[in-house]
Amino acid sequence: MTWNFSGGSAKFAFAMIANGNARFIEFDATGGSGTIGSGTIESADTTTFSTNSIVGDYAFGVAGLDNLNNRAAIVGRFTSNGTGTLTSAAGDLNAYGTPYSLSFTAANYTVSDTKTGRGTMNLAFTFGGAPANLNFVFYSVNGKRLFAMERDTVTTSTPLLNGTVVQQQTPAGRFSNISLSGNTGIYPTGRRRGDVGTETLIRNPQWHTRFAQATIFLFQAWGRSFSSDAHSTWRQLRRLRAQAAKVRP
């Protein structure tokens, strides 16, 4: 898949999923320069492209870098009333290695384009006694899931953050330790100061095998050959990621 846009283009390899969504990677990095990346493509419900479709409890997570490549991340939650006001907001911030609790002073949103599902959201809060104000642009998938990206000029106080907003499924009796039960797979990524990136896999055997098999399929579509064994495939993928990091701009 190729995207052509003003000033250049981007090439992707993708793998379809049975539900109509897809996972994709960008592989433009060649000759010591270019761009690599990954993401998702999700089927959207255009009937939910309105401000009043975003209603209920939501959790969100965004992460990124400032203009000096320092890492920052925010996780939190809020309640939307369907008219543009976000209440009961709470969150936590990791600001370049230092954790803070957030105290929200204002939060609001609007869906500005009912044809594309594009909207904007503002989050104002304090952390460590300092005020902050972040502006996001988002695209709605179905009213229960949004893709969000910060649109402020990238500085040390307004890092470039992106992530997702998902509707919370609140269990009877609210959340407790028992809410996290059953088989679970976690795939976190991150950075250490001075490093291009790190990654860790926490898994059960079934999830590990499915992840490796899905990745085999994705990279076979790209023309790569990998072992059919899940564990050796994971080792090969780590080597590929290390090689890709060397050509990262």
LOMI-177532 format. One line per field, with one value per residue (C-alpha): residue number from 1; residue in one letter; x, y, z. Coordinates in nm, 2 decimals. Each point is the difference from the previous one (the first is absolute). Layout:
pos [NUM, ...]
code [A, ...]
east [X, ...]
north [Y, ...]
up [Z, ...]
# end
This chain:
pos [1, 2, 3, 4, 5, 6, 7, 8, 9, 10, 11, 12, 13, 14, 15, 16, 17, 18, 19, 20, 21, 22, 23, 24, 25, 26, 27, 28, 29, 30, 31, 32, 33, 34, 35, 36, 37, 38, 39, 40, 41, 42, 43, 44, 45, 46, 47, 48, 49, 50, 51, 52, 53, 54, 55, 56, 57, 58, 59, 60, 61, 62, 63, 64, 65, 66, 67, 68, 69, 70, 71, 72, 73, 74, 75, 76, 77, 78, 79, 80, 81, 82, 83, 84, 85, 86, 87, 88, 89, 90, 91, 92, 93, 94, 95, 96, 97, 98, 99, 100, 101, 102, 103, 104, 105, 106, 107, 108, 109, 110, 111, 112, 113, 114, 115, 116, 117, 118, 119, 120, 121, 122, 123, 124, 125, 126, 127, 128, 129, 130, 131, 132, 133, 134, 135, 136, 137, 138, 139, 140, 141, 142, 143, 144, 145, 146, 147, 148, 149, 150, 151, 152, 153, 154, 155, 156, 157, 158, 159, 160, 161, 162, 163, 164, 165, 166, 167, 168, 169, 170, 171, 172, 173, 174, 175, 176, 177, 178, 179, 180, 181, 182, 183, 184, 185, 186, 187, 188, 189, 190, 191, 192, 193, 194, 195, 196, 197, 198, 199, 200, 201, 202, 203, 204, 205, 206, 207, 208, 209, 210, 211, 212, 213, 214, 215, 216, 217, 218, 219, 220, 221, 222, 223, 224, 225, 226, 227, 228, 229, 230, 231, 232, 233, 234, 235, 236, 237, 238, 239, 240, 241, 242, 243, 244, 245, 246, 247, 248, 249]
code [M, T, W, N, F, S, G, G, S, A, K, F, A, F, A, M, I, A, N, G, N, A, R, F, I, E, F, D, A, T, G, G, S, G, T, I, G, S, G, T, I, E, S, A, D, T, T, T, F, S, T, N, S, I, V, G, D, Y, A, F, G, V, A, G, L, D, N, L, N, N, R, A, A, I, V, G, R, F, T, S, N, G, T, G, T, L, T, S, A, A, G, D, L, N, A, Y, G, T, P, Y, S, L, S, F, T, A, A, N, Y, T, V, S, D, T, K, T, G, R, G, T, M, N, L, A, F, T, F, G, G, A, P, A, N, L, N, F, V, F, Y, S, V, N, G, K, R, L, F, A, M, E, R, D, T, V, T, T, S, T, P, L, L, N, G, T, V, V, Q, Q, Q, T, P, A, G, R, F, S, N, I, S, L, S, G, N, T, G, I, Y, P, T, G, R, R, R, G, D, V, G, T, E, T, L, I, R, N, P, Q, W, H, T, R, F, A, Q, A, T, I, F, L, F, Q, A, W, G, R, S, F, S, S, D, A, H, S, T, W, R, Q, L, R, R, L, R, A, Q, A, A, K, V, R, P]
east [0.00, 0.13, -0.12, 0.09, -0.02, 0.14, 0.38, 0.04, -0.15, 0.00, 0.01, -0.17, -0.05, -0.32, -0.18, -0.38, -0.19, -0.32, -0.20, 0.09, 0.28, 0.37, 0.34, 0.27, 0.36, 0.19, 0.33, 0.14, 0.34, 0.27, 0.36, 0.04, -0.30, -0.38, -0.29, -0.12, -0.32, -0.31, -0.36, -0.36, -0.27, -0.35, -0.34, -0.20, -0.37, -0.09, -0.34, 0.19, 0.19, -0.17, 0.07, -0.30, 0.13, 0.29, -0.18, 0.09, 0.32, 0.32, 0.37, 0.28, 0.37, 0.24, 0.38, 0.27, 0.31, 0.07, 0.23, 0.31, -0.11, -0.09, -0.28, -0.33, -0.33, -0.34, -0.27, -0.34, -0.37, -0.30, -0.38, -0.16, -0.35, -0.05, -0.01, 0.37, 0.08, 0.23, -0.03, 0.14, 0.34, 0.29, 0.35, 0.37, 0.29, 0.35, 0.20, 0.34, 0.04, -0.18, -0.35, -0.28, -0.37, -0.21, -0.26, -0.23, -0.14, -0.19, -0.07, -0.22, -0.03, -0.20, -0.04, 0.05, -0.04, -0.29, 0.12, 0.35, -0.06, 0.27, -0.02, 0.21, 0.05, 0.16, 0.14, 0.11, 0.16, 0.27, 0.28, 0.27, -0.16, 0.06, -0.29, -0.02, -0.24, 0.00, -0.20, -0.08, -0.15, -0.18, -0.18, -0.30, -0.01, -0.34, -0.07, 0.14, 0.36, 0.20, 0.34, 0.16, 0.31, 0.12, 0.00, 0.19, 0.34, 0.25, 0.20, 0.12, -0.34, -0.21, 0.15, -0.14, -0.23, -0.23, -0.21, -0.36, -0.31, -0.22, -0.34, 0.03, -0.20, -0.08, -0.07, -0.27, 0.13, 0.26, 0.36, 0.20, 0.29, -0.23, -0.06, 0.35, -0.06, 0.05, 0.27, 0.16, 0.28, 0.19, 0.24, 0.15, 0.26, 0.21, 0.33, 0.29, 0.20, 0.26, -0.16, -0.19, -0.26, -0.07, -0.28, -0.12, -0.24, -0.21, -0.22, -0.16, 0.11, -0.32, 0.01, 0.38, -0.07, -0.29, 0.21, 0.29, -0.22, -0.18, 0.34, 0.13, -0.30, 0.05, 0.37, -0.05, -0.23, 0.31, 0.22, 0.17, 0.06, -0.02, 0.01, -0.34, 0.10, -0.15, 0.29, 0.27, -0.22, -0.01, 0.38, 0.02, -0.25, 0.21, 0.31, -0.20, -0.11, 0.36, 0.11, -0.29, 0.10, 0.34, -0.15, -0.25, 0.05]
north [0.00, 0.35, 0.33, 0.31, 0.34, 0.34, -0.02, -0.37, -0.35, -0.29, -0.38, -0.25, -0.38, -0.11, -0.31, -0.03, -0.13, -0.20, 0.29, 0.23, 0.19, -0.02, 0.04, 0.18, 0.10, 0.27, -0.10, 0.30, -0.01, -0.09, 0.10, 0.14, 0.23, 0.00, -0.09, -0.31, -0.05, -0.21, 0.05, -0.12, 0.06, -0.04, 0.00, 0.31, 0.04, 0.33, 0.02, 0.08, 0.30, 0.25, 0.17, -0.18, -0.34, 0.04, -0.06, -0.20, -0.10, -0.01, -0.09, 0.14, -0.04, 0.22, -0.01, 0.17, 0.23, 0.37, 0.21, -0.14, -0.36, -0.04, -0.25, 0.09, -0.20, 0.06, -0.24, 0.09, 0.00, 0.23, 0.00, 0.16, 0.14, -0.01, 0.38, 0.08, 0.01, -0.25, -0.05, -0.22, 0.01, -0.16, -0.10, -0.06, 0.14, -0.13, 0.32, -0.11, -0.26, 0.18, -0.12, 0.25, -0.02, 0.24, 0.24, 0.10, 0.35, -0.02, -0.25, 0.02, -0.14, 0.04, -0.19, 0.27, -0.21, -0.24, -0.14, -0.11, -0.04, 0.26, 0.18, 0.20, -0.04, 0.22, -0.12, 0.26, -0.12, 0.05, -0.23, 0.06, 0.35, 0.09, 0.07, -0.17, 0.03, -0.26, 0.01, -0.32, -0.08, -0.34, -0.22, -0.21, -0.37, -0.07, 0.23, -0.25, 0.03, 0.31, 0.04, 0.32, 0.21, 0.32, 0.29, 0.26, 0.12, -0.25, 0.14, -0.13, 0.10, -0.13, -0.33, -0.17, -0.27, -0.25, -0.29, -0.13, 0.09, -0.30, -0.03, -0.17, -0.31, 0.05, -0.33, -0.03, 0.12, 0.22, -0.08, -0.23, -0.24, -0.27, 0.21, -0.12, -0.37, -0.27, -0.04, 0.33, 0.10, 0.33, 0.15, 0.32, 0.22, 0.29, 0.18, 0.05, 0.33, -0.03, -0.31, -0.02, -0.22, -0.31, -0.26, -0.27, -0.29, -0.13, -0.28, -0.34, -0.27, 0.01, 0.38, -0.01, -0.26, 0.20, 0.32, -0.17, -0.17, 0.33, 0.17, -0.28, 0.07, 0.37, -0.02, -0.28, 0.25, 0.23, -0.27, -0.10, -0.37, -0.10, -0.33, -0.16, -0.05, 0.28, 0.04, 0.01, 0.24, 0.24, -0.01, 0.08, 0.29, 0.15, -0.02, 0.17, 0.28, 0.05, 0.03, 0.24, 0.22, 0.05, 0.17, 0.20, 0.38]
up [0.00, -0.10, 0.13, -0.22, 0.17, -0.04, 0.04, -0.03, 0.04, 0.24, -0.07, 0.22, 0.03, 0.17, 0.12, 0.02, 0.30, -0.01, 0.15, -0.29, 0.18, -0.09, 0.15, -0.21, 0.00, -0.18, -0.16, -0.18, 0.18, -0.25, -0.04, 0.35, -0.01, -0.02, 0.23, 0.17, 0.20, 0.07, 0.08, -0.06, -0.25, 0.14, -0.17, 0.10, 0.06, -0.17, 0.18, 0.32, -0.13, 0.23, 0.34, 0.17, -0.10, 0.24, 0.33, 0.31, 0.18, -0.19, 0.07, -0.21, -0.05, -0.20, -0.03, -0.20, 0.00, 0.04, -0.23, 0.18, -0.04, 0.37, 0.06, 0.16, 0.05, 0.15, 0.11, 0.14, -0.02, -0.03, -0.04, -0.30, 0.01, -0.37, -0.04, 0.00, 0.38, 0.16, 0.38, 0.27, -0.17, 0.17, -0.13, 0.05, -0.19, -0.05, -0.09, -0.13, 0.28, 0.28, 0.09, 0.10, 0.08, -0.21, 0.14, -0.28, -0.01, -0.33, -0.28, -0.30, -0.36, -0.32, -0.32, -0.26, -0.32, -0.01, -0.34, 0.12, 0.37, 0.07, 0.33, 0.25, 0.38, 0.26, 0.33, 0.26, 0.32, 0.26, 0.10, 0.26, 0.05, -0.37, -0.24, -0.34, -0.29, -0.28, -0.32, -0.19, -0.34, -0.02, -0.24, 0.11, -0.09, 0.14, 0.29, 0.24, -0.13, -0.11, -0.15, 0.16, -0.07, 0.16, -0.24, 0.19, -0.11, 0.13, 0.29, 0.34, 0.16, -0.29, -0.13, -0.31, 0.15, -0.17, 0.11, 0.05, 0.19, 0.07, 0.18, 0.34, 0.07, 0.36, 0.18, 0.26, 0.33, -0.18, -0.06, 0.24, 0.00, -0.14, -0.31, -0.12, -0.03, -0.26, -0.27, -0.10, -0.24, 0.04, -0.25, 0.13, -0.17, 0.12, 0.01, 0.23, -0.01, -0.27, -0.16, -0.33, 0.17, 0.21, 0.00, 0.23, -0.05, 0.29, -0.12, 0.04, -0.25, -0.21, -0.04, -0.08, -0.27, -0.15, 0.00, -0.18, -0.25, -0.08, -0.04, -0.23, -0.22, 0.00, -0.09, -0.26, -0.18, 0.01, -0.15, 0.32, 0.09, 0.37, 0.18, 0.08, 0.36, 0.22, 0.23, -0.26, -0.21, 0.30, 0.02, -0.37, 0.04, 0.27, -0.22, -0.29, 0.24, 0.11, -0.37, -0.08, 0.30, -0.16, -0.30, 0.20, -0.08]
# end
